[in-house]
Amino acid sequence: MFDGDFTRRRMIAVGGGVAAAGLLVQGAAALGQSTGPAATGKPMPDGVDLPANPPATVQPGSVGFAIIGLGDYALKQIMPRFAQSGRAHIAAIVSGNPAKLKQVGDAYGVPESARYSYDSFAQIATNPAVEAVYIILPTGLHAEWAERAFAAGKHVLCEKPMALSGAECERMIAASQRANRKLMIAYRCHFEPYNMAAMALMEDDAVGALRLIRTEHSYRMGPTTPSENWRVSRALAGGGPLEDYGIYGLQAALYLSGEMPESISAATYRPANDPRFAEIFAHVSAQLRFPSGATAHVVTSYDSAGLNMVEARGTEGVLKMQPATNYGGNTLTLEAGRNRQELTPGDSEVQFARQLDHLASAIRDNTPIITPGEMGLRDLRLIEAIYASAASGQTVRLNPDATMRR
Ligand SMILES: NC(=O)c1ccc[n+]([C@@H]2O[C@H](COP(=O)([O-])OP(=O)(O)OC[C@H]3O[C@@H](n4cnc5c(N)ncnc54)[C@H](OP(=O)(O)O)[C@@H]3O)[C@@H](O)[C@H]2O)c1
């Protein structure tokens, strides 16, 4: 089923109505108002292990980060990994839940003066211990809080997906340029040994001439509703699984092919009468055609049995990853003729600290960011093209910068 209604309304917001929306945003920004959903505190997630003792002293020259949004990913994956970083440390935290702010602040040894609510966030501008802000909020809040962080004079590391639309990404890039501060998107697979090894193999033509990439990122979401779970709310999650999970497969298709698609055809599916999919898609399937003639099939679902896989097939062999983009436990196999090689290029766990160190190095040494805002913008443009194709039932042709050809 093509969901034209969803996409038409979405496209009005991000496409046809962009000029009017832009004026609205500028007007509201001038008044210091937010135009989208509000940031609000949430309960402590289940299963969080807070450190028994605050982390050891900070290395000289280390970059101080403020973590904004103390949710599942921040508390279980990111904050514990600062201990493995040589160049980054937690200098502040921002949360809408005062009890959680205190509990987490005490556990991580964050001074009380460096614990902020969403209302007091602007005061971070006068805290010199904070040089960067790591935005780990629901996606629909990324653009607004990146702009606020830049207005406070901080560098920004922003979780994926960068935002909900190309227009929002452009606003974030413009704010970064105005503030003369760095903007990095937290695409952790660019720092993960298995994905890095796969990129190197593809660059070395390990499968011969590339013919087909297949990626699937799927799981079955439990019963939920948009008011209970931001991941099924359109205002906070956009179209759903593609922005949240399928984006890993979309990214892999680009970094393994080394090409930009020249056209996309796609289909979306949304079952009727399922509260999980009242506002978002259940399933997205996109076919990308590259200038070389290779194609990529990118599939993602919130309503099918779990799979996390990437496969690149060429004239001489095939590279297989399953799981491909997890926090740990990834695999990488290269098959060529009768040869089958299982590669173990390193510990996936390093991806988190390497990502932090990467932004710290960019700040300290002015080195280039390999996952900049422009990459996040590119991906949101491709996502918009996928939805446009699904809505129209037509193949969408693309310019090299991923904008749609009119
Ligand atoms: N790179 C990865 O592998 C990866 C994995 C998972 C998630 N992520 C990304 O990380 C971000 C957060 O995801 P998550 O899984 O951590 O989400 P989550 O567990 O729901 O946490 C989100 C946090 O954001 C804050 N928040 C502020 N306004 C909110 C609102 N209106 N609704 C819900 N939460 C609100 C809350 O923190 P306070 O209570 O402290 O205010 C909440 O705990 C997303 O951008 C997601 O795509 C990335």
The ligand as an SDF file (V2000), in Angstrom:
LIG
                    3D

 48 52  0  0  0  0  0  0  0  0999 V2000
   23.2170    5.8190   17.3000 N   0  0  0  0  0  0  0  0  0  0  0  0
   22.4840    4.8450   17.8270 C   0  0  0  0  0  0  0  0  0  0  0  0
   22.8180    3.6610   17.7860 O   0  0  0  0  0  0  0  0  0  0  0  0
   21.2220    5.2140   18.5380 C   0  0  0  0  0  0  0  0  0  0  0  0
   20.5310    4.2670   19.3020 C   0  0  0  0  0  0  0  0  0  0  0  0
   19.3870    4.6610   19.9810 C   0  0  0  0  0  0  0  0  0  0  0  0
   18.9220    5.9590   19.8870 C   0  0  0  0  0  0  0  0  0  0  0  0
   19.6080    6.8360   19.1080 N   0  0  0  0  0  0  0  0  0  0  0  0
   19.1420    8.2160   18.9530 C   0  0  0  0  0  0  0  0  0  0  0  0
   19.1990    8.8650   20.2260 O   0  0  0  0  0  0  0  0  0  0  0  0
   18.1000    9.7600   20.3620 C   0  0  0  0  0  0  0  0  0  0  0  0
   17.3180    9.4050   21.6340 C   0  0  0  0  0  0  0  0  0  0  0  0
   16.8550    8.0700   21.5540 O   0  0  0  0  0  0  0  0  0  0  0  0
   16.6020    7.1920   22.8690 P   0  0  0  0  0  0  0  0  0  0  0  0
   16.4120    5.8080   22.4130 O   0  0  0  0  0  0  0  0  0  0  0  0
   17.6250    7.4530   23.8960 O   0  0  0  0  0  0  0  0  0  0  0  0
   15.2030    7.7920   23.3450 O   0  0  0  0  0  0  0  0  0  0  0  0
   14.5790    7.7570   24.8010 P   0  0  0  0  0  0  0  0  0  0  0  0
   15.0940    6.6090   25.5910 O   0  0  0  0  0  0  0  0  0  0  0  0
   13.1150    7.8780   24.6430 O   0  0  0  0  0  0  0  0  0  0  0  0
   15.1600    9.0830   25.4970 O   0  0  0  0  0  0  0  0  0  0  0  0
   14.8980   10.3430   24.9750 C   0  0  0  0  0  0  0  0  0  0  0  0
   15.1260   11.3720   26.0890 C   0  0  0  0  0  0  0  0  0  0  0  0
   14.9180   12.6530   25.5090 O   0  0  0  0  0  0  0  0  0  0  0  0
   14.3300   13.5150   26.4790 C   0  0  0  0  0  0  0  0  0  0  0  0
   13.0960   14.1180   25.9370 N   0  0  0  0  0  0  0  0  0  0  0  0
   12.8790   15.4510   25.8720 C   0  0  0  0  0  0  0  0  0  0  0  0
   11.6820   15.7130   25.3370 N   0  0  0  0  0  0  0  0  0  0  0  0
   11.1180   14.5190   25.0470 C   0  0  0  0  0  0  0  0  0  0  0  0
    9.8770   14.1680   24.4760 C   0  0  0  0  0  0  0  0  0  0  0  0
    8.9700   15.0890   24.0880 N   0  0  0  0  0  0  0  0  0  0  0  0
    9.6040   12.8560   24.3190 N   0  0  0  0  0  0  0  0  0  0  0  0
   10.4850   11.9170   24.6850 C   0  0  0  0  0  0  0  0  0  0  0  0
   11.7010   12.1980   25.2360 N   0  0  0  0  0  0  0  0  0  0  0  0
   12.0160   13.5000   25.4230 C   0  0  0  0  0  0  0  0  0  0  0  0
   14.0890   12.7120   27.7340 C   0  0  0  0  0  0  0  0  0  0  0  0
   15.2090   12.9360   28.5780 O   0  0  0  0  0  0  0  0  0  0  0  0
   15.0480   13.6520   30.0150 P   0  0  0  0  0  0  0  0  0  0  0  0
   14.0410   12.8480   30.7630 O   0  0  0  0  0  0  0  0  0  0  0  0
   16.4300   13.5940   30.5580 O   0  0  0  0  0  0  0  0  0  0  0  0
   14.6140   15.0590   29.7340 O   0  0  0  0  0  0  0  0  0  0  0  0
   14.1190   11.2770   27.2460 C   0  0  0  0  0  0  0  0  0  0  0  0
   14.5430   10.4090   28.2630 O   0  0  0  0  0  0  0  0  0  0  0  0
   17.3130    9.6500   19.0630 C   0  0  0  0  0  0  0  0  0  0  0  0
   17.7560   10.6370   18.1610 O   0  0  0  0  0  0  0  0  0  0  0  0
   17.7000    8.2770   18.5200 C   0  0  0  0  0  0  0  0  0  0  0  0
   17.5880    8.1820   17.1120 O   0  0  0  0  0  0  0  0  0  0  0  0
   20.7430    6.4870   18.4400 C   0  0  0  0  0  0  0  0  0  0  0  0
  1  2  1  0
  2  3  2  0
  2  4  1  0
  4  5  1  0
  4 48  2  0
  5  6  2  0
  6  7  1  0
  7  8  2  0
  8  9  1  0
  8 48  1  0
  9 10  1  0
  9 46  1  0
 10 11  1  0
 11 12  1  0
 11 44  1  0
 12 13  1  0
 13 14  1  0
 14 15  2  0
 14 16  1  0
 14 17  1  0
 17 18  1  0
 18 19  2  0
 18 20  1  0
 18 21  1  0
 21 22  1  0
 22 23  1  0
 23 24  1  0
 23 42  1  0
 24 25  1  0
 25 26  1  0
 25 36  1  0
 26 27  1  0
 26 35  1  0
 27 28  2  0
 28 29  1  0
 29 30  1  0
 29 35  2  0
 30 31  1  0
 30 32  2  0
 32 33  1  0
 33 34  2  0
 34 35  1  0
 36 37  1  0
 36 42  1  0
 37 38  1  0
 38 39  2  0
 38 40  1  0
 38 41  1  0
 42 43  1  0
 44 45  1  0
 44 46  1  0
 46 47  1  0
M  CHG  2   8   1  16  -1
M  END
$$$$
